[in-house]
């Protein structure tokens, strides 16, 4: 898990804390021990603080999905942005919809275009 955390931080550093989306394909991840889940929960908290505005979570087991849902609630509070999906196609659809929403919000916040 420590290696995954290092790689995750490295992969997301390019966003510089700006809003971004995550596809968490966790189908190959086994159910985590308490120690590993605490590390993972800390990463979820850090990710939310670093700009994750939507995380499409894809898992292969109900127990894993419940474990991640609990961790996300504990480490994101009321502003949990995790959306559980059942397929890679659904994850892509969810993220595309969120991406469109982010683009629209960015355009709206800039106000009218001025030459």
N, CA, C and O atoms as a MOPAC input file, in Angstrom:
PM7 MOZYME 1SCF
protein

 N      0.83100 1    -1.18500 1     0.00000 1
 C      0.00000 1     0.00000 1     0.00000 1
 C      0.87800 1     1.25200 1     0.00000 1
 O      0.53100 1     2.25100 1    -0.63000 1
 N      1.99500 1     1.20300 1     0.69300 1
 C      2.87800 1     2.37800 1     0.71600 1
 C      3.39500 1     2.70300 1    -0.67700 1
 O      3.51200 1     3.87500 1    -1.03400 1
 N      3.70500 1     1.68700 1    -1.46500 1
 C      4.16100 1     1.90900 1    -2.83900 1
 C      3.02500 1     2.48700 1    -3.69000 1
 O      3.25200 1     3.39100 1    -4.49400 1
 N      1.81200 1     1.97100 1    -3.51700 1
 C      0.65800 1     2.50300 1    -4.24300 1
 C      0.44800 1     3.97800 1    -3.89300 1
 O      0.20800 1     4.79900 1    -4.77900 1
 N      0.53800 1     4.31100 1    -2.61500 1
 C      0.36500 1     5.70100 1    -2.17800 1
 C      1.41300 1     6.59100 1    -2.83000 1
 O      1.09500 1     7.68800 1    -3.29100 1
 N      2.64400 1     6.13500 1    -2.87300 1
 C      3.70300 1     6.92300 1    -3.51500 1
 C      3.39000 1     7.14200 1    -4.98600 1
 O      3.51200 1     8.25900 1    -5.48800 1
 N      2.98700 1     6.08300 1    -5.68000 1
 C      2.66700 1     6.18800 1    -7.11000 1
 C      1.45400 1     7.08100 1    -7.35100 1
 O      1.42900 1     7.85300 1    -8.31000 1
 N      0.45400 1     6.97700 1    -6.48600 1
 C     -0.74000 1     7.80800 1    -6.61800 1
 C     -0.37400 1     9.28500 1    -6.46800 1
 O     -0.78900 1    10.12000 1    -7.27000 1
 N      0.40000 1     9.59300 1    -5.44200 1
 C      0.81800 1    10.99100 1    -5.23200 1
 C      1.59800 1    11.51100 1    -6.43000 1
 O      1.40000 1    12.64400 1    -6.86900 1
 N      2.47400 1    10.68600 1    -6.94700 1
 C      3.26800 1    11.07000 1    -8.11100 1
 C      2.37500 1    11.31900 1    -9.33000 1
 O      2.58000 1    12.28700 1   -10.06100 1
 N      1.39900 1    10.45700 1    -9.54500 1
 C      0.51100 1    10.57400 1   -10.70700 1
 C     -0.37900 1    11.80200 1   -10.62500 1
 O     -0.70000 1    12.39600 1   -11.65400 1
 N     -0.78000 1    12.19000 1    -9.43500 1
 C     -1.70300 1    13.31300 1    -9.30900 1
 C     -1.01700 1    14.64700 1    -9.04000 1
 O     -1.68000 1    15.68400 1    -9.02000 1
 N      0.27300 1    14.63900 1    -8.83900 1
 C      0.99100 1    15.88600 1    -8.54600 1
 C      0.86600 1    16.90700 1    -9.67400 1
 O      0.90100 1    18.11300 1    -9.42700 1
 N      0.72000 1    16.43600 1   -10.89900 1
 C      0.63800 1    17.34400 1   -12.04200 1
 C     -0.59800 1    18.24000 1   -11.99400 1
 O     -0.63900 1    19.25900 1   -12.68300 1
 N     -1.60500 1    17.88400 1   -11.19800 1
 C     -2.80800 1    18.71300 1   -11.09100 1
 C     -2.60500 1    19.91300 1   -10.16500 1
 O     -3.40900 1    20.84500 1   -10.17600 1
 N     -1.55900 1    19.89700 1    -9.38300 1
 C     -1.23600 1    21.03200 1    -8.53700 1
 C     -2.36900 1    21.47400 1    -7.62500 1
 O     -2.51100 1    22.66600 1    -7.35000 1
 N     -3.17400 1    20.53400 1    -7.15300 1
 C     -4.26300 1    20.87000 1    -6.25700 1
 C     -5.52000 1    21.35500 1    -6.94900 1
 O     -6.50700 1    21.67600 1    -6.28800 1
 N     -5.49500 1    21.41200 1    -8.27500 1
 C     -6.66800 1    21.84500 1    -9.03500 1
 C     -7.71100 1    20.72000 1    -9.07200 1
 O     -7.36400 1    19.55300 1    -8.89400 1
 N     -8.97700 1    21.06000 1    -9.30100 1
 C    -10.01700 1    20.03400 1    -9.36200 1
 C     -9.70100 1    18.98300 1   -10.42700 1
 O     -9.32400 1    19.31800 1   -11.55100 1
 N     -9.85900 1    17.71400 1   -10.06100 1
 C     -9.63800 1    16.63600 1   -11.01600 1
 C    -10.46800 1    15.41700 1   -10.64000 1
 O    -11.01500 1    15.33000 1    -9.54100 1
 N    -10.54700 1    14.48500 1   -11.57200 1
 C    -11.36600 1    13.28200 1   -11.45000 1
 C    -10.47400 1    12.05600 1   -11.29500 1
 O     -9.33000 1    12.04500 1   -11.74900 1
 N    -11.01000 1    11.03100 1   -10.65000 1
 C    -10.24700 1     9.80000 1   -10.43800 1
 C    -11.11000 1     8.59700 1   -10.81500 1
 O    -12.28500 1     8.52100 1   -10.45700 1
 N    -10.51200 1     7.67100 1   -11.53500 1
 C    -11.12000 1     6.36300 1   -11.76000 1
 C    -10.34900 1     5.38500 1   -10.88400 1
 O     -9.18400 1     5.08500 1   -11.14700 1
 N    -11.00600 1     4.89500 1    -9.84600 1
 C    -10.37700 1     3.95000 1    -8.92000 1
 C    -10.84300 1     2.54500 1    -9.29500 1
 O    -11.85300 1     2.05600 1    -8.78900 1
 N    -10.09300 1     1.91100 1   -10.18600 1
 C    -10.40400 1     0.54600 1   -10.59600 1
 C     -9.72400 1    -0.38600 1    -9.60600 1
 O     -8.52600 1    -0.65300 1    -9.70200 1
 N    -10.50300 1    -0.87100 1    -8.66000 1
 C     -9.95400 1    -1.66300 1    -7.56200 1
 C    -10.36500 1    -3.11900 1    -7.64400 1
 O    -10.38400 1    -3.82400 1    -6.63500 1
 N    -10.69500 1    -3.57300 1    -8.84800 1
 C    -11.17000 1    -4.94400 1    -9.00900 1
 C    -10.13500 1    -5.98100 1    -8.59700 1
 O    -10.50400 1    -7.08100 1    -8.18300 1
 N     -8.86800 1    -5.66200 1    -8.69800 1
 C     -7.85300 1    -6.65600 1    -8.33300 1
 C     -7.38900 1    -6.52000 1    -6.88100 1
 O     -6.58200 1    -7.32200 1    -6.41300 1
 N     -7.88700 1    -5.52400 1    -6.17700 1
 C     -7.47100 1    -5.31400 1    -4.78700 1
 C     -8.23400 1    -6.25000 1    -3.86100 1
 O     -9.44700 1    -6.42000 1    -3.98000 1
 N     -7.49800 1    -6.84800 1    -2.94300 1
 C     -8.13300 1    -7.70900 1    -1.95000 1
 C     -8.66500 1    -6.85500 1    -0.80500 1
 O     -8.32200 1    -5.67800 1    -0.68900 1
 N     -9.48300 1    -7.43700 1     0.01800 1
 C     -9.98900 1    -6.75400 1     1.20600 1
 C     -8.79500 1    -6.40000 1     2.08100 1
 O     -7.90900 1    -7.22600 1     2.29700 1
 N     -8.77500 1    -5.17400 1     2.58100 1
 C     -7.59700 1    -4.66700 1     3.28900 1
 C     -7.67600 1    -4.94800 1     4.78700 1
 O     -8.75400 1    -4.97200 1     5.38100 1
 N     -6.50700 1    -5.15800 1     5.37600 1
 C     -6.40200 1    -5.28800 1     6.82300 1
 C     -6.66200 1    -3.91700 1     7.45000 1
 O     -6.74500 1    -2.91600 1     6.73900 1
 N     -6.78900 1    -3.87000 1     8.74900 1
 C     -7.02800 1    -2.61300 1     9.44400 1
 C     -5.88700 1    -1.62100 1     9.18600 1
 O     -6.13800 1    -0.44700 1     8.91200 1
 N     -4.65300 1    -2.08200 1     9.27200 1
 C     -3.50900 1    -1.18700 1     9.06200 1
 C     -3.49800 1    -0.63200 1     7.63800 1
 O     -3.25800 1     0.55800 1     7.43500 1
 N     -3.75400 1    -1.48400 1     6.66800 1
 C     -3.77000 1    -1.04500 1     5.26700 1
 C     -4.94700 1    -0.11600 1     5.01900 1
 O     -4.81000 1     0.87800 1     4.30500 1
 N     -6.09200 1    -0.42300 1     5.59500 1
 C     -7.24800 1     0.44700 1     5.38000 1
 C     -7.03200 1     1.81900 1     6.00500 1
 O     -7.53500 1     2.81500 1     5.48400 1
 N     -6.30100 1     1.89300 1     7.10200 1
 C     -5.99000 1     3.19900 1     7.69400 1
 C     -5.09100 1     4.01300 1     6.76300 1
 O     -5.28900 1     5.21800 1     6.60900 1
 N     -4.11200 1     3.36800 1     6.14800 1
 C     -3.26200 1     4.06400 1     5.17500 1
 C     -4.08400 1     4.53200 1     3.98300 1
 O     -3.92100 1     5.65700 1     3.51000 1
 N     -4.96100 1     3.67100 1     3.50500 1
 C     -5.78700 1     4.00200 1     2.36000 1
 C     -6.75400 1     5.13600 1     2.69500 1
 O     -6.97200 1     6.03500 1     1.88200 1
 N     -7.32700 1     5.08900 1     3.89000 1
 C     -8.21400 1     6.17200 1     4.33100 1
 C     -7.49200 1     7.50400 1     4.37900 1
 O     -8.05200 1     8.53100 1     3.99800 1
 N     -6.25100 1     7.49300 1     4.84400 1
 C     -5.45500 1     8.72700 1     4.85200 1
 C     -5.22200 1     9.24600 1     3.44700 1
 O     -5.22300 1    10.45600 1     3.22200 1
 N     -5.02200 1     8.34400 1     2.50400 1
 C     -4.83400 1     8.74600 1     1.10700 1
 C     -6.11400 1     9.34900 1     0.54400 1
 O     -6.06400 1    10.33400 1    -0.19300 1
 N     -7.25500 1     8.77000 1     0.88400 1
 C     -8.52600 1     9.32900 1     0.43200 1
 C     -8.67400 1    10.76100 1     0.94700 1
 O     -9.04500 1    11.65900 1     0.19100 1
 N     -8.38600 1    10.97200 1     2.21800 1
 C     -8.47900 1    12.31400 1     2.80100 1
 C     -7.54300 1    13.28500 1     2.07000 1
 O     -7.93900 1    14.38900 1     1.69900 1
 N     -6.32600 1    12.85800 1     1.87800 1
 C     -5.33400 1    13.69500 1     1.18500 1
 C     -5.79200 1    14.02000 1    -0.23400 1
 O     -5.66100 1    15.15600 1    -0.69000 1
 N     -6.32700 1    13.02100 1    -0.92900 1
 C     -6.77600 1    13.22100 1    -2.30700 1
 C     -7.88400 1    14.26500 1    -2.36800 1
 O     -7.89100 1    15.11700 1    -3.25700 1
 N     -8.82100 1    14.19900 1    -1.42300 1
 C     -9.90900 1    15.18600 1    -1.40900 1
 C     -9.35600 1    16.58000 1    -1.15300 1
 O     -9.82800 1    17.56000 1    -1.73000 1
 N     -8.36600 1    16.66300 1    -0.29700 1
 C     -7.74700 1    17.96000 1    -0.00600 1
 C     -6.94700 1    18.48700 1    -1.19500 1
 O     -6.75500 1    19.69600 1    -1.33000 1
 N     -6.48200 1    17.58200 1    -2.05400 1
 C     -5.66100 1    17.96000 1    -3.20500 1
 C     -6.46900 1    18.14900 1    -4.48800 1
 O     -5.88600 1    18.27800 1    -5.56500 1
 N     -7.80700 1    18.17000 1    -4.39200 1
 C     -8.59600 1    18.54100 1    -5.54700 1
 C     -9.46800 1    17.49000 1    -6.19400 1
 O    -10.09400 1    17.77900 1    -7.21400 1
 N     -9.54300 1    16.28000 1    -5.65600 1
 C    -10.42200 1    15.27800 1    -6.25600 1
 C    -11.87100 1    15.72200 1    -6.04900 1
 O    -12.31800 1    15.90300 1    -4.91700 1
 N    -12.59400 1    15.89400 1    -7.15200 1
 C    -13.98600 1    16.32600 1    -7.07900 1
 C    -14.94800 1    15.19300 1    -7.43200 1
 O    -16.15500 1    15.31700 1    -7.22400 1
 N    -14.42600 1    14.10200 1    -7.95800 1
 C    -15.23900 1    12.91700 1    -8.23500 1
 C    -14.31100 1    11.71900 1    -8.33200 1
 O    -13.27700 1    11.76500 1    -8.99900 1
 N    -14.70000 1    10.64400 1    -7.65400 1
 C    -13.95900 1     9.39200 1    -7.72800 1
 C    -14.93100 1     8.29800 1    -8.12200 1
 O    -15.78600 1     7.90800 1    -7.32700 1
 N    -14.80900 1     7.80000 1    -9.34600 1
 C    -15.62100 1     6.67100 1    -9.79300 1
 C    -14.93300 1     5.40800 1    -9.28700 1
 O    -13.83300 1     5.06700 1    -9.72200 1
 N    -15.59100 1     4.72900 1    -8.37500 1
 C    -15.00200 1     3.56600 1    -7.71600 1
 C    -15.57600 1     2.28200 1    -8.29100 1
 O    -16.77600 1     2.02700 1    -8.19600 1
 N    -14.71400 1     1.48600 1    -8.88400 1
 C    -15.09500 1     0.21600 1    -9.48500 1
 C    -14.47400 1    -0.91600 1    -8.67600 1
 O    -13.25300 1    -1.00900 1    -8.55700 1
 N    -15.32300 1    -1.77300 1    -8.12200 1
 C    -14.80700 1    -2.90000 1    -7.33600 1
 C    -15.47400 1    -4.18600 1    -7.79100 1
 O    -16.49100 1    -4.17000 1    -8.48500 1
 N    -14.87900 1    -5.29800 1    -7.38600 1
 C    -15.38200 1    -6.59400 1    -7.83900 1
 C    -16.16100 1    -7.34300 1    -6.76400 1
 O    -16.83200 1    -8.33100 1    -7.06300 1
 N    -16.08100 1    -6.88500 1    -5.52100 1
 C    -16.79300 1    -7.59000 1    -4.46000 1
 C    -17.59800 1    -6.60700 1    -3.61100 1
 O    -17.23900 1    -5.43700 1    -3.47900 1
 N    -18.66800 1    -7.09700 1    -3.05400 1
 C    -19.51000 1    -6.26700 1    -2.19300 1
 C    -18.75400 1    -5.83700 1    -0.94800 1
 O    -18.84800 1    -4.68200 1    -0.53300 1
 N    -18.01000 1    -6.74900 1    -0.35000 1
 C    -17.27100 1    -6.43100 1     0.87100 1
 C    -16.25400 1    -5.32500 1     0.59900 1
 O    -16.12200 1    -4.39000 1     1.38900 1
 N    -15.55000 1    -5.43100 1    -0.50000 1
 C    -14.58200 1    -4.39600 1    -0.85500 1
 C    -15.27500 1    -3.05300 1    -1.07100 1
 O    -14.79100 1    -2.02100 1    -0.60700 1
 N    -16.39800 1    -3.06500 1    -1.76700 1
 C    -17.15200 1    -1.83700 1    -2.02700 1
 C    -17.60700 1    -1.20400 1    -0.71300 1
 O    -17.51300 1     0.01200 1    -0.54700 1
 N    -18.09700 1    -2.01500 1     0.21700 1
 C    -18.53000 1    -1.50300 1     1.51600 1
 C    -17.36000 1    -0.95200 1     2.31500 1
 O    -17.48700 1     0.07500 1     2.98200 1
 N    -16.22100 1    -1.63300 1     2.25000 1
 C    -15.04500 1    -1.17000 1     2.98000 1
 C    -14.59800 1     0.19600 1     2.46500 1
 O    -14.31000 1     1.09300 1     3.25800 1
 N    -14.53800 1     0.35800 1     1.15700 1
 C    -14.12000 1     1.63300 1     0.58200 1
 C    -15.16100 1     2.71500 1     0.86200 1
 O    -14.80100 1     3.86300 1     1.12600 1
 N    -16.43000 1     2.36700 1     0.80900 1
 C    -17.48000 1     3.34600 1     1.11300 1
 C    -17.33500 1     3.86400 1     2.54400 1
 O    -17.47300 1     5.06100 1     2.79400 1
 N    -17.05900 1     2.96700 1     3.46500 1
 C    -16.85900 1     3.37500 1     4.86000 1
 C    -15.64800 1     4.28200 1     4.99100 1
 O    -15.71500 1     5.31200 1     5.66200 1
 N    -14.54300 1     3.91000 1     4.36000 1
 C    -13.33500 1     4.73100 1     4.42100 1
 C    -13.57600 1     6.11000 1     3.81300 1
 O    -13.13700 1     7.12100 1     4.36100 1
 N    -14.27000 1     6.14600 1     2.68700 1
 C    -14.54900 1     7.42700 1     2.03500 1
 C    -15.39700 1     8.31200 1     2.94200 1
 O    -15.13200 1     9.50800 1     3.06600 1
 N    -16.41100 1     7.73500 1     3.57300 1
 C    -17.24800 1     8.51800 1     4.49700 1
 C    -16.43100 1     9.04100 1     5.66300 1
 O    -16.54800 1    10.20700 1     6.03700 1
 N    -15.61400 1     8.19000 1     6.23000 1
 C    -14.81900 1     8.57800 1     7.39300 1
 C    -13.80700 1     9.66900 1     7.06700 1
 O    -13.52600 1    10.52300 1     7.90800 1
 N    -13.26300 1     9.64800 1     5.86900 1
 C    -12.16400 1    10.55500 1     5.53500 1
 C    -12.56600 1    11.69500 1     4.61600 1
 O    -11.73600 1    12.54500 1     4.29200 1
 N    -13.82300 1    11.73000 1     4.18800 1
 C    -14.28900 1    12.82000 1     3.33900 1
 C    -15.38000 1    13.63700 1     4.01300 1
 O    -15.69000 1    14.74600 1     3.57700 1
 N    -15.95200 1    13.10200 1     5.05600 1
 C    -17.02800 1    13.80600 1     5.74000 1
 C    -18.26900 1    13.90300 1     4.87100 1
 O    -18.55400 1    13.01700 1     4.06600 1
 N    -18.99100 1    14.97900 1     5.04600 1
 C    -20.23900 1    15.19700 1     4.31500 1
 C    -20.01300 1    15.41700 1     2.82500 1
 O    -20.94300 1    15.29100 1     2.02800 1
 N    -18.80000 1    15.74000 1     2.45300 1
 C    -18.52300 1    16.07100 1     1.05100 1
 C    -17.92100 1    14.89200 1     0.28000 1
 O    -17.09600 1    15.09300 1    -0.61100 1
 N    -18.32600 1    13.68100 1     0.61300 1
 C    -17.78500 1    12.52700 1    -0.09400 1
 C    -18.15500 1    12.59200 1    -1.57300 1
 O    -19.31800 1    12.80000 1    -1.92000 1
 N    -17.17900 1    12.41500 1    -2.42700 1
 C    -17.37800 1    12.52900 1    -3.87500 1
 C    -17.23400 1    11.18000 1    -4.57800 1
 O    -17.03900 1    11.12900 1    -5.79200 1
 N    -17.32900 1    10.09200 1    -3.81800 1
 C    -17.20200 1     8.75800 1    -4.38600 1
 C    -18.51500 1     8.33000 1    -5.02400 1
 O    -19.57900 1     8.44500 1    -4.41600 1
 N    -18.43100 1     7.83700 1    -6.25500 1
 C    -19.58100 1     7.26400 1    -6.94000 1
 C    -19.22300 1     5.82000 1    -7.25900 1
 O    -18.25500 1     5.55500 1    -7.97200 1
 N    -20.00000 1     4.89900 1    -6.73200 1
 C    -19.73400 1     3.48100 1    -6.97700 1
 C    -20.33900 1     3.07900 1    -8.31400 1
 O    -21.50700 1     3.35300 1    -8.59100 1
 N    -19.53000 1     2.42800 1    -9.13700 1
 C    -19.95400 1     1.99400 1   -10.46900 1
 C    -19.76000 1     0.48500 1   -10.58600 1
 O    -19.03300 1    -0.12600 1    -9.80300 1
 N    -20.42600 1    -0.10100 1   -11.57800 1
 C    -20.37800 1    -1.55600 1   -11.71200 1
 C    -19.60100 1    -2.02800 1   -12.93200 1
 O    -19.38300 1    -3.22800 1   -13.10400 1
 N    -19.18200 1    -1.09300 1   -13.78200 1
 C    -18.40800 1    -1.47800 1   -14.96000 1
 C    -17.49600 1    -0.33100 1   -15.36900 1
 O    -17.69300 1     0.81700 1   -14.97100 1
 N    -16.50400 1    -0.66600 1   -16.16400 1
 C    -15.59800 1     0.35400 1   -16.67200 1
 C    -16.34700 1     1.33800 1   -17.56600 1
 O    -16.05500 1     2.53400 1   -17.55700 1
 N    -17.29400 1     0.84700 1   -18.32300 1
 C    -18.09500 1     1.72000 1   -19.18900 1
 C    -18.88300 1     2.72400 1   -18.36300 1
 O    -18.92900 1     3.90700 1   -18.70000 1
 N    -19.50600 1     2.26200 1   -17.28100 1
 C    -20.25600 1     3.17300 1   -16.41300 1
 C    -19.31800 1     4.19400 1   -15.77500 1
 O    -19.67500 1     5.36600 1   -15.64900 1
 N    -18.13300 1     3.76700 1   -15.37300 1
 C    -17.16000 1     4.69100 1   -14.79300 1
 C    -16.81400 1     5.79500 1   -15.78600 1
 O    -16.76600 1     6.97000 1   -15.42400 1
 N    -16.57600 1     5.41900 1   -17.02300 1
 C    -16.25000 1     6.41500 1   -18.04900 1
 C    -17.39800 1     7.38200 1   -18.27000 1
 O    -17.17300 1     8.58000 1   -18.43900 1
 N    -18.63500 1     6.87900 1   -18.27000 1
 C    -19.80500 1     7.74500 1   -18.43700 1
 C    -19.92400 1     8.72700 1   -17.27800 1
 O    -20.16600 1     9.91600 1   -17.49000 1
 N    -19.75700 1     8.23700 1   -16.06500 1
 C    -19.83800 1     9.08900 1   -14.87900 1
 C    -18.77500 1    10.17900 1   -14.94000 1
 O    -19.06200 1    11.35100 1   -14.69900 1
 N    -17.55300 1     9.78600 1   -15.26200 1
 C    -16.46500 1    10.76200 1   -15.29700 1
 C    -16.63800 1    11.76100 1   -16.43400 1
 O    -16.29800 1    12.93300 1   -16.27400 1
 N    -17.15200 1    11.33000 1   -17.56300 1
 C    -17.39200 1    12.25900 1   -18.67100 1
 C    -18.45400 1    13.28900 1   -18.27900 1
 O    -18.31900 1    14.47100 1   -18.59400 1
 N    -19.49900 1    12.84600 1   -17.59900 1
 C    -20.53700 1    13.77400 1   -17.13200 1
 C    -19.95500 1    14.76300 1   -16.12800 1
 O    -20.27400 1    15.95100 1   -16.17000 1
 N    -19.11500 1    14.28600 1   -15.23800 1
 C    -18.48400 1    15.17300 1   -14.25600 1
 C    -17.52000 1    16.14500 1   -14.93100 1
 O    -17.44300 1    17.31400 1   -14.55400 1
 N    -16.79100 1    15.66000 1   -15.92500 1
 C    -15.86500 1    16.51400 1   -16.66900 1
 C    -16.63600 1    17.63700 1   -17.36400 1
 O    -16.20700 1    18.79000 1   -17.33800 1
 N    -17.75100 1    17.31100 1   -17.97200 1
 C    -18.58700 1    18.31600 1   -18.62800 1
 C    -19.08400 1    19.34200 1   -17.62100 1
 O    -19.10200 1    20.53900 1   -17.90800 1
 N    -19.48500 1    18.88000 1   -16.44700 1
 C    -19.94500 1    19.77700 1   -15.38800 1
 C    -18.82800 1    20.71300 1   -14.95300 1
 O    -19.05900 1    21.90700 1   -14.76600 1
 N    -17.61800 1    20.18100 1   -14.79000 1
 C    -16.48100 1    21.01800 1   -14.39000 1
 C    -16.17100 1    22.08100 1   -15.43800 1
 O    -15.88800 1    23.23000 1   -15.09900 1
 N    -16.22300 1    21.69900 1   -16.70000 1
 C    -15.94900 1    22.64900 1   -17.77900 1
 C    -16.99400 1    23.75400 1   -17.77200 1
 O    -16.65800 1    24.93100 1   -17.89800 1
 N    -18.25100 1    23.38000 1   -17.62800 1
 C    -19.32600 1    24.36500 1   -17.59500 1
 C    -19.17300 1    25.30400 1   -16.40300 1
 O    -19.34900 1    26.51400 1   -16.54300 1
 N    -18.85000 1    24.76000 1   -15.23700 1
 C    -18.65000 1    25.59200 1   -14.05000 1
 C    -17.48100 1    26.55100 1   -14.24600 1
 O    -17.55700 1    27.71100 1   -13.84300 1
 N    -16.40900 1    26.07800 1   -14.85900 1
 C    -15.25200 1    26.93700 1   -15.09500 1
 C    -15.60900 1    28.06500 1   -16.05100 1
 O    -15.20400 1    29.20800 1   -15.83900 1
 N    -16.35300 1    27.75900 1   -17.08800 1
 C    -16.76000 1    28.77900 1   -18.05600 1
 C    -17.70500 1    29.78800 1   -17.40400 1
 O    -17.60200 1    30.98900 1   -17.65700 1
 N    -18.60600 1    29.31400 1   -16.58200 1
 C    -19.57300 1    30.19300 1   -15.92000 1
 C    -18.87600 1    31.11000 1   -14.91500 1
 O    -19.23400 1    32.28100 1   -14.79100 1
 N    -17.88900 1    30.58200 1   -14.20300 1
 C    -17.21600 1    31.39600 1   -13.18400 1
 C    -16.33900 1    32.48400 1   -13.79200 1
 O    -16.01300 1    33.46000 1   -13.11600 1
 N    -15.95200 1    32.33400 1   -15.05500 1
 C    -15.13800 1    33.35700 1   -15.70800 1
 C    -15.96700 1    34.56000 1   -16.12500 1
 O    -15.42800 1    35.63600 1   -16.38400 1
 N    -17.27400 1    34.37500 1   -16.18900 1
 C    -18.15000 1    35.47700 1   -16.59500 1
 C    -18.12400 1    35.68300 1   -18.09600 1
 O    -17.54200 1    34.88600 1   -18.83200 1
 N    -18.75300 1    36.74500 1   -18.54300 1
 C    -18.82100 1    36.99700 1   -19.98800 1
 C    -17.42900 1    37.22200 1   -20.57600 1
 O    -16.54400 1    37.79700 1   -19.94300 1
 N    -17.27700 1    36.75500 1   -21.78700 1
 C    -15.98900 1    36.91000 1   -22.48300 1
 C    -15.78900 1    38.37000 1   -22.85800 1
 O    -16.68900 1    39.00800 1   -23.40400 1
 N    -14.62900 1    38.88300 1   -22.56700 1
 C    -14.31200 1    40.26000 1   -22.91900 1
 C    -13.08900 1    40.26500 1   -23.82800 1
 O    -12.09500 1    39.59400 1   -23.55200 1
 N    -13.17200 1    41.02800 1   -24.91500 1
 C    -12.03200 1    41.06800 1   -25.85800 1
 C    -10.80200 1    41.69200 1   -25.26000 1
 O     -9.77300 1    41.79300 1   -25.92800 1

